[in-house]
Amino acid sequence: MNLAAWSDLPALRSPAATLARGRRLAERGQHRRAFRLFARAGRAGLAEAEFRLGRCYLEGTGVPASRRDGARWITRAAEQGHAEAQTLLATLALHGIGTDPQAATAGLAANQTAGALFAANRRAEEPDFVTALRWASRGAEAGNVEAQAVLGYVLAAGPEPIRDEVQSRRWYKAAAEAGSPRGALGHALGLAREATTPGQQAEVAQWLRRAADADVPTGLFLLGLMYEKALLGPADPQAAAVLYRRAAEKGHGAGQARWGLALLEGRGVRADPQGGETWLRKAALAGDPEAAALVGDLYAKGGSLPPNYAEAALWFRRAADGGHKAAARALGMLYLTGAGVPPDRAEAAHWLRQSAAAGDSTAQVSLGNLLLSGGHDSDDALLTRTWFEQAAASGDLVAAFNFGVCLAEGVGVERDDAKALEWLRRAADGVVNAQYWYGRMLLEGRGTEPDPAAARVWIARAAEVGMPEAEVALGELLLNGRGGSPNHAEALIWFERAAGRGHVGAMFATGAMLGGGHDVPPDRAAAQRWFRAAAEAGHGHAQMMLGRYLARGLVAPPDPREARVWLERAIAAGLAEAEADLAALPVPAS
């Protein structure tokens, strides 16, 4: 027998001496020999030895790792009242490592619990709060401060049947006052819910500092947030950046996102866009929705390079899948416009609906506009109307306009022209589309007696800021003299403005006025150009007029071949009157 083996013999005299010898060997890094001694003491029923033996199996120190064996020994120690073992079992249950909710509620024997918590090659599952509550309660009552912190968390974050805010705060406070950094964090979070005065916020910061001083990542992050948001006096971006960096280096997702943003924008630190994007990507890939949304914004906005909407869509989707409402709205808009993804109204509606349901008011408006412009089901219509009505009642003029349109069109509510007119009038003080809609309602006498004069005033307001539909409507009023004196020259000006913005109907109207018969100098060459522009955009009457101009040679020598093409298109568009023009053309040579 060698000297090393002889040195272990005194330890055999008692389990306590064996354990002590094993601890000294473990401290010197001699884990294999330490394991053998822990095993001897553990088999003798010493709780501390059982706990250390279980840790050896769990961590693979001095012996091949085995969750099953580790759990068996840890549970034996916990059942004997070993508080650290009880705390460890509670923590593992919270991480969802091999939990069995049904077995946990039944209260398994030690070896069964071990198998449930640490079954070999078993994937992590949902947190088992029931098992965590069982073990954390025993450890906390025994005075273990970390068990008290874990119990505080279980009672605060667990399912409703076991949640107890009062007891949660009691245990967090006990753990914090006993020196637990995680207890300090939990106690700070409890205080923060009611902190409204500078003194209360200072107390929150005091406990967060204790957690931050112990490098608890969430404590670092939250204390940084308090400095950034000026909750401890003037904003201190430098102090916030230091804390964000420390949280980021500890793997805290939100800390990585804030540190990345600080680098990106130079908040409290020298700007480093490349480094900032790296940290944001790291946080996004680790599952932080806010970071993914920020990366999506970077690609959508571009910068030194053109925007990359396809890449932006990937990151927005990642963030939206994580519940980020602004990212869901951005993704919906990409699908609506076809930027970086194929245009898809249904997909756009899906993401806008998700964002709107999460409370994003901009998404609610965008979804409402999308639904108003196309088909919608009754549930969407009802929900959209509700959003608009709530926002309109709070003074949102855009929402007031949309609610007015819902009432005017019967979307999600029975059509009510009088009430629609009321909401459109409110919105008309600041929304161009509302000015146009209100003017049209007055012109048509919907919800009130027709008032062409007032209608012309409101439509003119919308036209003056460049709304093409309003420009065309104002041109028509000036042409036919409704709501005031006719003025063909001014009507032509408004038609030309709208035509220049691509309004096809305005192109035709401009051509018709320049073609003669109105109180403006005729210009058939210009008229033919506008007819052609409208005809090429699919306007049936413009196709017929262009065919006539070409057939009769009103601008250039007759061109019956091209005239035939346009007249046939006009007939295909449903204009039977073009058939006579087509019949009058010479028969083409065979």
HELIX and SHEET records of a PDB file:
HELIX    1   1 LEU A    3  ASP A    8  1                                   6    
HELIX    2   2 LEU A    9  ARG A   13  5                                   5    
HELIX    3   3 PRO A   15  GLU A   27  1                                  13    
HELIX    4   4 HIS A   31  ARG A   43  1                                  13    
HELIX    5   5 ALA A   47  GLU A   59  1                                  13    
HELIX    6   6 ARG A   67  GLU A   79  1                                  13    
HELIX    7   7 ALA A   83  LEU A   94  1                                  12    
HELIX    8   8 PRO A  101  ALA A  106  1                                   6    
HELIX    9   9 ALA A  110  LEU A  117  1                                   8    
HELIX   10  10 PHE A  129  GLU A  141  1                                  13    
HELIX   11  11 VAL A  145  ALA A  157  1                                  13    
HELIX   12  12 GLU A  160  ILE A  162  5                                   3    
HELIX   13  13 GLU A  165  GLU A  177  1                                  13    
HELIX   14  14 PRO A  181  ALA A  192  1                                  12    
HELIX   15  15 PRO A  198  ASP A  213  1                                  16    
HELIX   16  16 PRO A  217  GLU A  228  1                                  12    
HELIX   17  17 PRO A  237  GLU A  249  1                                  13    
HELIX   18  18 GLY A  253  GLU A  265  1                                  13    
HELIX   19  19 PRO A  273  LEU A  285  1                                  13    
HELIX   20  20 PRO A  289  LYS A  301  1                                  13    
HELIX   21  21 TYR A  309  ASP A  321  1                                  13    
HELIX   22  22 LYS A  325  THR A  337  1                                  13    
HELIX   23  23 ARG A  345  ALA A  357  1                                  13    
HELIX   24  24 SER A  361  LEU A  372  1                                  12    
HELIX   25  25 SER A  378  ALA A  393  1                                  16    
HELIX   26  26 LEU A  397  GLU A  409  1                                  13    
HELIX   27  27 ASP A  417  ALA A  428  1                                  12    
HELIX   28  28 VAL A  432  GLU A  444  1                                  13    
HELIX   29  29 PRO A  452  GLU A  464  1                                  13    
HELIX   30  30 PRO A  468  ASN A  480  1                                  13    
HELIX   31  31 HIS A  488  GLY A  500  1                                  13    
HELIX   32  32 VAL A  504  LEU A  514  1                                  11    
HELIX   33  33 ARG A  524  GLU A  536  1                                  13    
HELIX   34  34 GLY A  540  ARG A  552  1                                  13    
HELIX   35  35 PRO A  560  ALA A  572  1                                  13    
HELIX   36  36 ALA A  578  ALA A  584  1                                   7    
END                                                                             
